[in-house]
């Protein structure tokens, strides 16, 4: 064995006895090609392999001139890892995976549900007077007197000829579907003469996918358009047999001071109207926030709570004594005019008030 300066030395000495050079310990032969290490060489002159482990990759980072490699090593490793992750996702997108199959399956399920709703969308047969039992969700557009639109959702449950529409806080509008036009009338009564919520709608197509009519509560009225959104449950079709109780050929209108006296007029005197009085609450609800004027200039106005004003003076709260589908006898009192009575009659899509004491007619403005 030789020292770095070429002097022969024996094994296991740290310094050359001739020149004092440090003797590098380590492998005497290359671990890769077997070439003999002639002195203090760090790398095999034949194949370049480090003679000692301390001259492997760690040595590269110990050399000051190569410290930049160590500095950037984390970035290099991070890039390699990122490229590996991208490669995995790319291969899954090309060749599929359990997750991608699940996404596709979910998408197909959504499409199948949409097709089911479409196939179940026929909920009535107008020509045959049939309605399918079930539970249906409708998107609604409600338009008030100022043409402002509001969006809402109604769930309508049909059981035989009975209809119910759930509201908030456990309240339910209830009513019937009628045979003459498949019209649905439902109402919730708060238990007094003034406060109520009601809906009156009719199918706008043969299959019942769209319904039109009115939605109202105390002091407010909306034109309503309902479009079928979801079929929650659909049963068998049944014939609608419920009939409205009003007699279309003749109506009784009370028009004097006696609760029991009446006069009769023929319904042909009034034009066709979608409005119908079918409860005391509906009568007051229709009149809420309406104004009337007589030919001599006198005015009447009903506010949102059913209070009557005559020429701006408070006359009292309206209540219903008697009603039929197109007219009603009203009573008021508690204001400056004492107690009094009025009749209200549906004429086309308008209302007329009449003072039975002098026959003055007040036309809706």
ROMAR-684539 format. One line per 4 residues: number of its first residue (from 1); for each residue x, y, z of C-alpha. Coordinates in nm, 2 decimals, padded with zeros to 4 digits, always signed. Each point is the difference from the previous one (the first is absolute). Layout:
N
NUM	X Y Z; ...
This chain:
365
1	+00.00 +00.00 +00.00; +00.13 +00.35 -00.08; -00.05 +00.34 +00.16; -00.14 +00.29 -00.21
5	+00.36 +00.09 -00.09; +00.09 -00.35 -00.13; +00.20 -00.13 +00.30; -00.06 -00.36 +00.10
9	-00.18 -00.04 +00.34; -00.12 -00.29 +00.20; -00.36 -00.07 +00.08; -00.18 +00.16 +00.30
13	+00.22 +00.32 +00.01; -00.15 +00.34 +00.01; +00.30 +00.20 -00.13; +00.28 -00.07 -00.25
17	+00.33 -00.05 +00.20; +00.19 +00.15 -00.29; -00.19 +00.32 -00.08; -00.26 +00.02 +00.27
21	-00.29 +00.00 -00.24; -00.34 -00.12 +00.14; -00.09 -00.35 -00.10; -00.37 -00.03 -00.10
25	-00.16 -00.31 +00.14; -00.27 -00.18 -00.18; -00.05 -00.26 -00.27; +00.32 -00.11 -00.17
29	-00.19 -00.13 -00.31; -00.30 +00.15 -00.19; -00.32 -00.16 +00.11; -00.14 +00.01 -00.36
33	+00.29 -00.10 -00.23; +00.26 -00.13 +00.24; +00.28 +00.24 -00.11; +00.27 +00.05 +00.27
37	+00.01 +00.33 +00.18; +00.35 +00.13 -00.05; +00.00 +00.28 +00.25; -00.24 +00.25 +00.14
41	-00.22 +00.02 -00.31; -00.36 +00.07 +00.08; -00.14 -00.16 -00.32; +00.09 -00.31 -00.19
45	+00.21 +00.11 -00.30; -00.15 -00.29 -00.20; -00.38 +00.05 +00.05; -00.04 +00.31 +00.22
49	-00.16 -00.17 +00.29; +00.09 +00.16 +00.34; +00.24 -00.22 +00.19; -00.17 +00.08 +00.34
53	-00.36 +00.05 +00.09; +00.08 +00.34 +00.13; +00.07 +00.11 -00.35; -00.34 -00.10 -00.13
57	-00.30 +00.24 -00.03; +00.06 +00.14 +00.34; +00.34 +00.11 -00.11; -00.15 +00.21 -00.28
61	-00.19 +00.20 +00.27; +00.31 +00.04 +00.21; +00.20 +00.16 -00.27; -00.05 +00.37 +00.01
65	-00.01 +00.05 -00.37; -00.29 -00.25 -00.03; -00.21 +00.15 +00.29; -00.26 +00.14 -00.25
69	-00.11 -00.35 -00.08; -00.09 -00.06 +00.36; -00.18 +00.34 +00.01; -00.23 -00.09 -00.28
73	-00.05 -00.37 +00.09; -00.35 +00.05 +00.17; -00.13 +00.18 -00.31; +00.13 -00.28 -00.22
77	-00.17 -00.27 +00.22; -00.32 +00.20 +00.02; -00.01 +00.03 -00.38; +00.05 -00.37 -00.04
81	-00.28 -00.08 +00.25; -00.24 +00.25 -00.17; +00.07 -00.15 -00.34; -00.08 -00.34 +00.14
85	-00.33 +00.11 +00.14; -00.10 +00.17 -00.33; +00.09 -00.32 -00.18; -00.22 -00.21 +00.23
89	-00.31 +00.23 -00.05; +00.07 +00.01 -00.38; +00.00 -00.37 -00.02; -00.32 -00.03 +00.20
93	-00.17 +00.25 -00.23; +00.10 -00.20 -00.30; -00.06 -00.35 +00.12; -00.26 +00.06 +00.27
97	-00.01 -00.07 +00.38; -00.25 -00.09 +00.26; -00.06 +00.37 +00.09; -00.06 +00.10 -00.36
101	-00.24 -00.29 -00.04; -00.18 +00.12 +00.31; -00.03 +00.35 -00.15; -00.13 -00.14 -00.33
105	-00.25 -00.22 +00.19; -00.12 +00.30 +00.21; -00.05 +00.21 -00.32; -00.20 -00.28 -00.16
109	-00.22 -00.02 +00.31; -00.07 +00.37 -00.02; -00.10 -00.03 -00.36; -00.22 -00.30 +00.07
113	-00.18 +00.19 +00.28; -00.06 +00.29 -00.25; -00.14 -00.24 -00.25; -00.22 -00.15 +00.27
117	-00.14 +00.34 +00.09; -00.07 +00.07 -00.36; -00.18 -00.33 -00.05; -00.20 +00.05 +00.31
121	-00.08 +00.36 -00.09; -00.36 -00.08 -00.12; -00.20 +00.06 +00.32; -00.34 +00.08 -00.15
125	-00.22 -00.08 -00.30; -00.21 +00.31 -00.06; -00.21 -00.15 -00.27; -00.10 -00.30 +00.21
129	-00.03 +00.19 +00.33; +00.27 -00.22 +00.16; +00.26 +00.09 +00.26; +00.29 -00.22 +00.11
133	+00.03 -00.05 +00.38; +00.34 +00.10 +00.14; +00.23 +00.27 +00.13; +00.14 +00.26 -00.24
137	+00.24 +00.29 +00.03; -00.05 +00.31 -00.20; +00.21 +00.31 -00.06; -00.22 +00.31 +00.01
141	+00.03 +00.35 -00.13; -00.23 +00.24 +00.19; -00.07 +00.34 -00.15; -00.16 +00.28 +00.21
145	-00.20 +00.30 -00.11; +00.31 +00.20 -00.07; +00.13 -00.28 -00.23; +00.28 -00.08 +00.25
149	+00.08 -00.37 -00.02; +00.09 -00.24 +00.29; +00.11 -00.36 -00.03; -00.13 -00.27 +00.23
153	-00.05 -00.37 +00.02; -00.31 -00.20 +00.09; -00.05 -00.37 +00.07; -00.35 -00.11 -00.09
157	-00.13 -00.33 +00.13; -00.31 -00.16 -00.17; -00.20 -00.27 +00.17; -00.32 -00.08 -00.18
161	-00.17 +00.33 -00.06; +00.16 +00.15 +00.31; +00.31 +00.23 -00.03; +00.24 +00.13 +00.26
165	+00.29 +00.24 -00.03; +00.24 +00.00 +00.30; +00.12 +00.34 +00.13; +00.25 +00.12 +00.26
169	-00.03 -00.09 +00.37; -00.22 -00.31 -00.06; -00.29 +00.19 -00.16; -00.17 -00.15 -00.30
173	-00.23 +00.16 -00.27; -00.27 -00.25 -00.07; -00.29 -00.03 -00.25; -00.11 -00.19 -00.31
177	+00.05 -00.05 -00.37; -00.32 +00.06 -00.19; -00.15 -00.19 -00.30; -00.11 +00.30 -00.21
181	+00.35 +00.12 -00.08; +00.23 -00.21 +00.21; +00.05 +00.32 +00.20; +00.17 -00.02 +00.34
185	-00.12 +00.22 +00.29; +00.19 -00.02 +00.33; -00.01 +00.23 +00.30; +00.15 +00.03 +00.35
189	-00.22 +00.18 +00.25; +00.17 +00.16 +00.30; -00.33 -00.02 +00.19; -00.12 +00.36 -00.03
193	-00.19 +00.20 -00.26; +00.30 +00.16 -00.16; +00.32 -00.20 -00.01; +00.04 -00.28 -00.25
197	+00.22 -00.15 -00.28; -00.16 -00.15 -00.31; +00.08 -00.12 -00.35; -00.23 -00.05 -00.29
201	+00.16 -00.16 -00.32; -00.10 -00.18 -00.31; +00.20 -00.21 -00.25; +00.14 +00.19 -00.29
205	+00.06 -00.31 -00.21; -00.15 -00.34 -00.03; +00.27 -00.18 +00.19; +00.02 +00.22 +00.31
209	+00.36 +00.12 -00.05; -00.11 +00.36 +00.04; -00.27 +00.16 +00.22; -00.11 +00.36 +00.01
213	-00.22 +00.19 +00.24; +00.02 +00.21 +00.32; +00.19 -00.02 +00.33; -00.10 +00.24 +00.27
217	+00.02 +00.07 +00.37; -00.14 +00.28 +00.21; +00.07 +00.33 -00.18; +00.19 -00.15 -00.30
221	-00.10 -00.17 -00.32; +00.22 -00.15 -00.27; -00.05 -00.15 -00.34; +00.16 -00.34 +00.02
225	+00.17 -00.22 -00.26; +00.11 -00.34 +00.13; +00.22 -00.24 -00.20; +00.06 -00.36 +00.09
229	+00.35 -00.05 +00.14; +00.01 -00.34 +00.17; -00.22 -00.30 +00.03; +00.05 -00.13 +00.36
233	-00.27 -00.27 -00.03; -00.25 -00.09 -00.27; -00.29 -00.23 +00.05; -00.30 -00.11 -00.21
237	-00.22 +00.23 -00.20; -00.35 +00.06 +00.14; -00.31 +00.18 -00.14; -00.06 +00.34 +00.16
241	-00.35 +00.00 +00.13; -00.01 +00.29 +00.24; -00.24 +00.27 -00.11; -00.01 +00.37 +00.11
245	-00.30 +00.07 +00.21; -00.10 +00.33 -00.17; -00.29 +00.00 -00.25; +00.13 +00.15 -00.32
249	-00.34 +00.09 -00.14; -00.13 +00.22 +00.29; +00.16 +00.17 +00.29; -00.15 +00.16 +00.31
253	+00.11 +00.34 +00.10; -00.11 +00.17 +00.33; -00.04 +00.37 -00.07; -00.20 +00.15 +00.28
257	+00.02 +00.04 +00.38; -00.15 -00.34 +00.08; +00.24 -00.29 +00.04; -00.27 -00.23 -00.13
261	-00.14 +00.20 -00.29; +00.14 -00.05 -00.35; -00.04 +00.07 -00.36; +00.10 -00.22 -00.30
265	+00.19 +00.09 -00.31; +00.10 -00.22 -00.29; +00.36 -00.09 -00.03; +00.00 +00.10 -00.36
269	+00.02 +00.36 +00.13; +00.36 -00.06 +00.09; +00.27 -00.10 -00.24; +00.22 -00.31 +00.05
273	+00.25 +00.04 +00.28; +00.27 -00.22 +00.15; -00.08 +00.15 +00.34; -00.24 -00.18 +00.24
277	-00.11 +00.06 +00.35; +00.03 -00.33 +00.19; +00.08 +00.12 +00.35; -00.05 +00.31 +00.21
281	+00.37 +00.04 +00.01; +00.02 +00.00 -00.38; -00.27 +00.28 -00.02; +00.20 +00.23 +00.23
285	+00.33 -00.10 -00.17; -00.13 +00.10 -00.34; -00.11 +00.34 +00.13; +00.32 +00.07 +00.19
289	+00.20 +00.30 -00.13; -00.27 +00.09 -00.26; -00.16 +00.34 -00.07; -00.35 +00.08 -00.13
293	-00.18 +00.31 -00.12; -00.36 +00.08 -00.06; -00.14 +00.20 -00.29; -00.05 +00.30 +00.23
297	+00.36 +00.00 +00.11; -00.03 -00.17 +00.33; +00.28 -00.25 +00.08; +00.05 -00.32 +00.20
301	+00.33 -00.17 +00.08; +00.08 -00.33 +00.17; +00.35 -00.02 +00.15; +00.22 -00.31 +00.04
305	-00.17 -00.10 +00.34; -00.35 +00.03 -00.13; -00.08 +00.35 +00.14; -00.25 +00.21 -00.20
309	+00.05 +00.37 -00.06; -00.27 +00.22 -00.16; +00.13 +00.32 -00.15; +00.31 -00.05 +00.21
313	-00.19 -00.04 +00.33; +00.03 -00.32 +00.20; -00.33 -00.19 -00.02; +00.09 -00.33 +00.17
317	+00.13 -00.35 -00.06; -00.18 -00.20 -00.26; -00.15 -00.34 +00.08; -00.19 -00.24 -00.22
321	-00.36 -00.08 +00.09; -00.08 -00.22 -00.30; +00.16 -00.10 -00.33; -00.04 -00.21 -00.31
325	+00.25 -00.06 -00.29; -00.05 +00.35 -00.15; -00.14 +00.23 +00.27; +00.00 +00.07 +00.37
329	-00.17 +00.21 +00.26; +00.24 +00.20 +00.22; -00.03 +00.18 +00.33; +00.21 +00.27 +00.15
333	+00.00 +00.20 +00.32; +00.20 +00.18 +00.26; +00.08 +00.31 -00.20; -00.16 +00.34 -00.04
337	-00.29 -00.14 -00.22; -00.13 -00.25 +00.26; -00.10 -00.34 -00.12; -00.08 -00.06 -00.36
341	-00.01 -00.26 -00.28; +00.13 -00.03 -00.35; -00.03 -00.26 -00.27; +00.29 -00.10 -00.22
345	-00.04 -00.16 -00.34; +00.25 -00.15 -00.25; -00.05 +00.16 -00.34; +00.25 -00.14 -00.24
349	+00.34 +00.03 +00.16; -00.12 +00.30 +00.21; -00.19 +00.05 +00.32; -00.29 +00.23 +00.06
353	-00.11 +00.12 +00.34; -00.36 +00.11 +00.06; -00.16 +00.19 +00.29; -00.34 -00.17 +00.04
357	-00.15 +00.29 +00.18; +00.01 +00.24 -00.29; +00.11 -00.22 -00.29; +00.32 +00.18 -00.06
361	+00.25 -00.21 -00.20; +00.38 +00.03 +00.05; +00.21 -00.12 -00.29; +00.35 -00.14 +00.05
365	+00.26 +00.24 -00.12
